């Protein structure tokens, strides 16, 4: 809404810029917060370690916005307290147990909906948004984790967690608190109750963390710089090549940024004795959009499948209901990513493609040569991220028109060709890095245990030094998925 000629609602980009969180790819985290946390954790008696993690996770989360700690703690306490009547009533009165579970779910969902969607709904109704309403970092992720506990508890799939400290630790674990992977309670319950950290697991965690750090800083940030420059230039001089190059740069950037964060989260989890689920499995080598979503943001796809798609009936009740279920899931998936029409359209885009693949293209794609199937998938994915990255509907229309050669000055101009030439090495390295080839070469190089023991710490140290040098300018580089 407009008031006095100015927006009454802070744009997301401005909100993120002014909140300087302790992100993994910052010197403060690498050389301050993480060493302090590890020291406190391993110097503490084993029975206190969950409490230590809870304390440091709250410090991590509250560094940029302390007030939001209270909101998160309220969500934790709400779900924790409702867990007791859910379990107690399951045998005595299943109906009331269901209502207890509904109350727990609705309580936490209402908080998410209020902070994430209130201004979106108000603005689309032509009303004034609430000034200063800020989206708490990571609320989508930790709310989904809380909901998984409540639903699984009601289903009888997990035991009641009676220890509030352990339950709070599950929700607030800083490695995956603000951007996933989304860890279901059943995947971590055993480790919360008892875990034995090992030197091998810790070393593996350090290596995985450094791998993710390199992906984020050395590739993801470089791709973002190229994308941002071309995106700004496209407003002045739109070209078809420029539009495609911009979309490709964002597609690669988002992969390295988000999968890099997931690698770091998984690595950090191992350092503290936890095994988090994988979140990416080379999605850009997929041979269909259906396969792509089995490889991209795996924990989110799994969450929607377990708690929305299957309860709605999945694919068991005919094509029409399966299509309806897919539409509901993808409407929610789009909205989960943000309160904006471009995210709704992004979800609808994938919904239509998946329905077509299920009912029309399944046999065709099976017989398509692998290279052609991958090109088909990549083209659709690049277009999808052109939709995803658009800030407004006007920008989305302009980008899509330019990609098909409408409303452009030319196919390409000297500036775009020059920038493509400069970016070509980065694009080639990033494209190869998004395939299993580097891992295969690494595994072949380190087949012998002695070589692995030598090369892994050396490679990790080199990546850490390079990333530290790159961070010397003290630039603030938030992860893309901190926005959600």
N, C-alpha and C positions, 0 to 999 in steps of 0.2 A: 504494500500500500504506500501511497505517497502522501506526505503531509509537509506543507511548507516547501514543496519542491524537492524534498529529500526523502530517501527511503527510511522508514521507521524501523526496519528490520536489518540488522547487520548482515552483509553478505557472508557466506560461509568462508570464503578465502580470507577475509579480513579477520574473522573470528579465530581462525586457525593461526594466522600470523601473530596475533597478539598474545596467544597462549603458549608460552615457551615450555613445553613438557620435556621431561627427561627422556628423549627418544634414544633407542639403541645406538643409532649412528651419530653420537655426539661425544666429544671428549669428556664431558662431565659424567656420562654414563660409563664409558669405557675405562676411565682412569680414576673415577671417584666412587660412583654409586655401586658398580658391580664388585670391585675388590672389597669394598666395605661390607657389602651384603654377604659375600662368600666367607669373609673372615668371621663375621658374627655368626653365620650359620654353622660353620664347621668347628668353631670354638665352643659352641653351645652344647649342652647335654642333648642327647637324641630326643628326649621327651619334650624339649622346648623348641625344637626346630620348626614345627609348624607355626608356632607363635612368632618366631623370628621372621619367617617368610611373610606372615600376615602384616607385621609391623612395617617391614621394609617395602612391601607391596603398597601399603597405604601411603607411605612417604613418596614412593614413585608416582602414584596416581595423583596425589594431592599437590605435587610440586607446582603444577601450572594452575590448578583451580581447586584450592583446599575446600571450598564450600561444597563441591560435588562429592566429597567423601561422605558427607552426611546422607546424601541421597542414596549412594551405593550401600552404605551400612544399613539404611532403612529397608532397602530391597532385600538384603541378606537376612536381616532379622525377621522380616515378614515371611519369607519362604521357610526359614528354619522353624519358626513357631508353628506354622500351619502343618509342618510335617508330622507333628505328634498326633493331632486329631485324625489326620489322614490314615495313619497306621492303626491307631486305636479303634477307629470305626470300620475298618475294612471287613472284619469278621462280624461285628455286632450289627452294623447298619451300613451296608454298601452304598445305599442311596445318599446318606449323609457324608460318607467318605468322599463320594463324588462331588458333593457341594463344597466340601472343604478344599478339595483340589481345585475346583473352579474358582473359589475365592482367592486362593493363593496365586493362580495363574492370572486372573483378571487384575489383581492388585499390582503385580509387576508389569503387566502389559499396559495398564493405564498410565503408568509413569513414563514408559517408553513412548506411547502415543502422544501424551501431552507435550513432552519436550521436543519430539521429533516432527510432529505433524500438525500441531495447533495452528501455527502461522500459515502453513500451507493451506489448510482448510479455510481459515478465515479470509485469506487473500483471494482464494477462488470463489468465495461467497461475496466478494466485494467489500469486505470489512477490514478494519485496521488491525494489523498484526500486533502482538504484544512486544513492545519495545524492550530490548535487552534480554529476551528469552534465548538462552544459549544452550546449544546441544551439548550435553556432557560427553566428553571423549569416551569412546568405547562402550556406550550404553547399550548399543545393539548387540554387541558380543556378550557382555556379562549378563544381560537379561536373558538371552537364549540359553546360556549355561544354567542359570537359575531355573528356567522353565524345564530344562531336561531333567533336573533333579526331581522337581515336583511331579512331573508326568510319570517318570520311571518309578518313583516311589508309590504313586497311586496304582500303577500296573503291577506292583509287587516284584519288580525286576531288580531292585536294589534294597539294601537294608537302610533303616533310619539312621541318619547321622546325628547322634546325640551330643557330640562335642561341637559347640559353637565355634571354637577356634579353628578346628579342622574344616568345618563347613565354610567359614569365612576365608580360610586359606585357599580352598578350591575356587571360590568366586574371584578372589583378588589376585591370584598368582600373577606377579608382574610380567613374567615372560610372555603370557598370552592374554593379558588383561584387556589391552586397548585395541588389538587388531587380530585376535585369534592366533592359531586355529581354535575353532569352537570345540572345546573338550567336553564331552558328555560326562556326567558324574560317574557312570558305570565304568568308564575308561580309566578313572583315576582313584576310585574308592580304595582299592587295595594299597596303593602307594601312600595315600593320606594316612592310613592306619598304621602301616609299617613298611619301611623301605630301607634298603641297604645300598648306600652309594659305593661305587667302586672306582678305582683309578682308571680302568679301561673306559668305563662309561663317561667319566669326567673328561678324559682326553678326547673321546669321540664328540662330546658336547662342544668342547673348545673348537675343534676342527669344523664342525657343522656351523657354529656361530660365525667363525671367520669366513667361511664360504658365503654365508648369507650377507655378511657385512660387505664383502667384495662385490657381490651381485648388486646390492643396493647402491653403494657409493660410486664404484668405478664404472658401472654400466647404467644402472637405473637413473642416477642423477645426471649423467652425461646425456642420456637419451631425452630426459626432461628438458634440459637446456636447449637442445635442438628442436624439440617439439614446441616449446614456448616461443622461440624466436620465429619459427615458421607460422605458427598460429597467429601471431600478431601481424606478420607480414601479409597473411592471406586477407586480412580485413582491408588493407590498402590496395593490394594487387592480386586478386583471386585468380588462380590457375588450376587446371585439372591435376597436373603433376604435383603441384604444391599441396592440394587437398589430400591426395592419396599419401604423399610422403608424410604429411602431418598426422594422418590417421595411423600409419604404420609405426611412426615414432612413438605415438602414445600407446599403441598396442604392445610394443616391446618394452617401453618404460614401465607400464603397469605390471607386466609379468615380473620384471626384475625387481621392482620396488616391493611388490606384495609377496612374491615367492621368497625374496631375500629376507623380508621380515619373518615369514614363516620358518625359514631355515634358522634364523637367529633365535626365534622362540623355542623351536625344538632343541636346538643346541643348549640354550640356557636351562631348559627343563632337565636335560640329561645331567648338567652340572649339579643339579639339586636332587637327582635321583628319580626324576619322573620321565615317563615315556609318552610324549604327546603324539597324536596321530598325524600322518603325513597330510599335507594340504594341497600339494601340486605334484603331478606326475607327467611332466613334459606335455602340457596341453596342446602346444602348437604342432605336434606331430599326429594329432587325432585325424581320423579319416571320416568323421561325421560330427555334427554338432552334438548328437547324443553321446558319442565317445568323448568329445571335448568336455562336456559337463561331468564326466566321470573322472576327469583329470584336473579340472580347474576348480579351485576353492572347494575341495572335496568335502570338508567338514560342514560347510554351509549346505551343499547339495544333500549330504547325508541327513542333516538336521531336518530339512524340509521333507525329505522322503519319509523319515521315521515319524515325524510329529504332525504332518499335514497330509501328504499324498496318500500314504497307506491307510491312515484312519478314515480318509474320505472314500476309500474303496480301491485306490490304485488303478490297476488295469484289469480288475476282476469282474467288472460289471458292464462290459460292452464298450464299444468305441465312443459313443456319445458321452457317457459318464467319465470315461478316461480323458477325453478332450476337456470336459468341464473341470476335472481335477487338475489337469495340467494348467488350465487357464487360471485357476485359483492360486496354484503354487507360484506361477510366474508373475501374477499381479502382486502377490506378497513379496516375492523375491525382488522385484523392481522397487517397490516401496521400501523394503528393508534397506536398500542401498541409499535411499535419500528421498526427501519430500520434494520431488520435482517431477514435472511431466516428462522430461527426457528419460528418467529412470522407469517410469510407467511404460513409455513406448519401447524402451530397451527390453523390458520384461515381455511385452506383447510380441516384439520381434522374435525373440527366442521361442516363445510359446508357439507361434505359427510355424516356425521352422521345425520344431520338434514334433508337432502333430503331423506335418507333412512327411517327416522321416519315418514316423511310426506306421503310418497308414498308406503312404503313396510311394515313398522312395526307398524303402528298406531293401527290396530285391535289387533295385538299380544300383544302390551304393555298394552292395555286396560284390557285384560283378565289375565295378569300376576299378581300373588300375589304381594301385596305391598312390602313385604320384598325383594322378588326377583327383582322387578323393581328398588328398591333403590340400591341393590347391583350392578345391571347392570349399573346404572347411575354413581355410585361412581367409579367403575372400569374404565369407560371411562373418567371420570373427572381426576382421578389420572394420567392416561396415558397422558392426555392433558397437565397437568401441568409439567410432565416430559419433554414434548416438549417445553413448555413455558419457563422453567427455564434453558434450555441448552444455554450456551454461544456461542457455535460453533456447526456446523453440525457434526463434529467429535465426540464431547461430546454427542450430541443427539443420534447418532448411537450407541455409546458405552453404553449409559444408556438403550436404548430400547433393545439392544442385551442382556444385563445383566438381564433385567426383564423377558426375556423368556429363560434364562439359557444358552445363547450362549456367549462364550468368557469369562467365569468366572472361578475362581479357584475352587469354590465349591458352594453348595447351601447357606451355611452360615459358618462363622468361629467363633472362641471364642470371638473375639473383637466385632463383630456385635451382637452376642447373649448377650454379657455383656451390650452393649450400649442399646439394646432393653429393657433389664431388668431394667436399670436405667431410661429409658424414658417412661416406661409403665404407671406409674401414670399420667404423663403429657399428654400422648396420650389419656388415658381414660377420663380425665377431659376435654380435648379439644374436644374430640368426642361428649361427652354429651353436652358440652356448645354450640356446633354448631346446636343443635336441639331446638325445642320450650320448652322442658321439664323445664329448669331453670326458664323461664318466667312464665310458668304455676304454678310452685311451689311458685314463688314470689307473683303472683297474689292471690293465695290461702291464703298465709300467711298474705297478706295485704288487705284482703277483707274488713275489718273494716277501716273506714277512719282514726280513731285515730292511729291504728297500722301503717298505711301507712305514716302518718305525722311524726311518731316517727322513723320508721325504715329507710325511704328513706334518710334523711340527715345523719343518723348514718352510713349507708352503704356507702354513697358517701364519707364521711370523712375518713372512714377506707381505702377505695380504694385509695384515694388521698395520705394518709400517707404511705401506702405500696409502691405505685408507686414512691413517693418522696425518700423513703429509697433506692429503687432499682436504682434510678437515681443518687445516691450520688457519684458514681464512675465517673460521668461526661462523660460517653461514648456517642459518637455521633451515634444515631440510626435513620437514615433516613427512611421514609416510602418507601415501595417498589414502590408505584405508583408515587413517585416524579420523577422517571426515565422517565415518559411518558409525 
